[in-house]
Amino acid sequence: MLRDHLTRAFPFAWTITLVDNASTDRTAAIASGLAARLPGVRLVEPRTARPCRQRTSCPLK
């Protein structure tokens, strides 16, 4: 359903980038599932397991 909507709403190449800040909710798991099913979705995860509070404090993969 989401893929069909995105294809209709955006008839051009698109990318959605989701960044995991090591939060304790299920955001990363949901984003990973979306990235596995939708080629235009990309998940960026920090290389460390600690929460990232500042933009410059978390090295990304």
Secondary structure, DSSP 8 states (H G I E B T S, - for coil): -HHHHHHHH--S---EEEE----SSSHHHHHHHHHHH-TTEEEE-BSSSS---STTS--B-
